[in-house]
Amino acid sequence: MKNPFSAFGTLFDKLDEMSKGKKVMATTVDAFDTFIRTPKTRTTGSVHLRDALDSKRMMSTVILALAPVALFSLWNTGFQKLSALQNVPGALKSGFALLGTEPTFLNCVLHGLWQFVPVMAVTYAVGLGIEFVVAAVRGHEVNEGFLVSGMLIPLTLPPDIPLWMVAVGTAFGVIFGKEVFGGTGMNFLNPALTARAFIFFSYPGAISGDTVWKAVDASKDALVDGFSGATPLAIAAATPAGQCPVAALEQAGFTLKSMFLGVMPGSMGETSTLLCLVGAAILVATGVASARIMVSAVVGVLAAGGLLNLLAGDASPAYWHLPAYWHLVMGGFAFGAVFMATDPVSAAATGIGKIVYGFMIGVLVVVIRVLNPAFPEGAMLAILLMNVFAPLIDHFVVQANVRRRLRRAQ
Amino acid sequence: MGAFQVKKGFDIPLEGEAPRTLRDLPASPLVAFNPEEFPFMKWRLLVAEGDAVKVGTPIAAAKQDENIVFCSPVAGSVHKIVRGDRRKLLSVVLKNDGSGEAIDFGAWDMAKVGSAGRDALVAHLQKGGLWPLLKQRPFGKLADASKAPKALFINAMETAPLGADQEFLLADRADEFTLGLQALLEIVPTIHLCIRQGCSFGALVHAQGVDVHTFAGPHPAGLPGTHINMISPINKGETVWTITAYQVSLIGEFLRTGKVPERQIVAVAGSAAKDRGYFRATRGAQISNIVGGQPLENVRAIAGTPLFGTAKGADDCIGLRDASVCLIPEETERHYLLGDQHWTGAGFHAFSTWRLFASRLCCRAKKWALSTALRGGKRAIIQQDVYERFSPLDVPLTTLVKAIPGGDVERLEQLGLYELEPEDVALCTFACPSKVDVAEEIRKGLAILEKEV
């Protein structure tokens, strides 16, 4: 059977011909050409064979691993919105009013799409636009890296984030998180997290929930809190000293189970630990992401959390008493450890380095959450901080190899 | 004396292995000397176009040591001298008249080899043009006879896909091997002989005066780079020599007969080869002669193996050290969106070392007729640990490859660049999803390093 897309072949042959010598057009045509069909390049040099895996398939595997999280987030975002609107008659804007406020599955997904799609569309439009321009200027092929970043960015943002902030944040993340260093593969920070951090620090009001759901001002307090898992984290932080916050959390409806499943408010993609685990399984089974980093991050959380549990006395803040494993399902830790910390470019590269890097992320998540009063959530900052340290960790591992070589010579 | 188990590596299951049958080929009408086979070496021509040559007539001498010569493997005349930019010598083509008239260098038996002394032996091997079979690390240069190496590594195994089986090449040549080995022992006292685990070839297993090591595991378990790194890694300032067991037997043949060997065995393999097998071919023979005149349309002929070798045209000739010629299909097709071999496809017909293709689930036992497709676009290194996954060497490859463009010689030395040859990292080139040619990067790095030393 003939592939229906082969009809594009002649079109692209013509476009290839037309774009010869025109740099901007050539990179753009090449990007679409190699998207539709495999490149015509053959091996040169001494090695005549190549593995079938290319960066396109590798990146799309990450997107595939993100799919369960993204699909769930559509439903959950809609569900949270509708649940919050239950008691606010007339709060829905015109179009949705017809559908009613019943949180049926279809209704939830539609509301979720209404929130998610614009954010994603803006992210991809801005990010890919920059990628195409930069590729044309440099005369490189267009990189696939942003296909993943463009999926990650909306999932780490609250559903109500103003779109212009998404655009500015994405542009900052792509340009200063990546392109200034030479593009995908040369960056040392995860571009998606850089974008989120930029929005977080530039527009704290928008991301921490002050202006959520403008349509329904009256019931602001009861509504979706856009801040990354801030609600359970805030409850834990606010519990009186000397008590374990578990009771308070459960009273507020945040049981271990509900947070594991993720039917709760939060940034769009990071509520469900279960679906992050599904993504982790896909990434590890295919070998695309490092299980070492994920496992050592979990160990890091348990170690730091466990240590605080041991040290906690009657006078210590309530957060110290929270059982360490609760940290695993709260906030953005699971999403960060699976999809952000394992970014192969910004993570540590050496075997031992990965263990140290992952472990330190886990420790820092707990330290920032529990010991730092300014930031109730630590996953984003912990990963970015360890991104910065990853080259240093690798340096020590490599230097050990160098010293071994020098010693051998004596 | 050691048994080594190589864990990191990979055997690419290629279709078209050469069946173990040995046949004679008609003599090649033309043979050539290709200086490109010897990196970092400059040559001085000793003949002019039209000169008559015998088997054993020196054709060119290495400028670094004029005692090292390349000798004609055929009798006839100098057909053509090809020069490139700035009169760089590209190739010397010799016409074979088939008479086989040979210079007699005098036969040496075991007793004479034992009593002649190192210098006489070195001079004898150099005069006969056998010396260039020895390769010196670092840099893969010709062996420098004036400086004793730390050790000589004789490789009696092959793990590269479609490579020529050393034990089969040696089958009837045990005596030649033993004589050649004896001569090399006079020249280099420390010899490591590396054989396949489970090898039962007597002349190898019971070789006298050498350290016999066995290696098992996936490719590159059979590469000298792996053997050296595991047995006695090269430190700064040290040199080691390498040679294959079959080449040792060619040295033995030269000593015993007193004549430069005219023929060598070449394996013809690869999914695109029509007549596969082992052939006794003229040394330095033309590809068209070796492949029996098979047309090379949409076929790539490679001297060496598809994993590491030199692409050749039908009229080109194999090099002095090549033991196999492989023919594989050139990629001519482009696969479209959602097609099986497209990056969005299931991948039943796409070979990969990654668990990302259906072929990994259903076709584990299958042999593959891989083509020359690059299968993707070139990118910066994204997966930072692939090279270490496919290399058993104790060298931080990813860090090293990234450091090479910087050209900081001291850093490159620290990271162990001089322990490598491009061949050692061919598997990394194969597996890299960013399509970085690691072997080529290492070659560039060695060129930087060599300039400084």
Interface residues (C-beta under 8 A of the other chain):
Chain A: N3 F5 S6 F8 G9 T34 F35 I36 R37 T38 P39 K40 T41 R42 T43 T44 G45 S46 V47 H48 L49 R50 D51 A52 L53 D54 S55 K56 R57 M58 S60 T61 E141 N143 G145 G182 G183 T184 G185 M186 A285 T286 G287 V288 S290 P344 V345 A347 A349 T350 G351 D394 V397 V398 N401 V402 R404 R405 L406 R408 A409
Chain B: I12 L14 P233 N235 K236 G237 R300 I302 G304 P306 L307 F308 G309 T310 A311 I328 E330 E331 R334 H335 Y336 L337 L338 G339 Q341 H342 W343 T344 G347 A350 F351 S352 T353 W354 R355 L356 F357 S359 L370 T372 A373 L374 R375 G376 G377 K378 R379 A380 I381 I382 Q383 Q384 D385 E388 D394 V395 P396 T398 T399 Q414 L415 G416 P422 E423 A426 T429 F430 A431 C432 P433 S434 K435 D437 A439 E440 R443
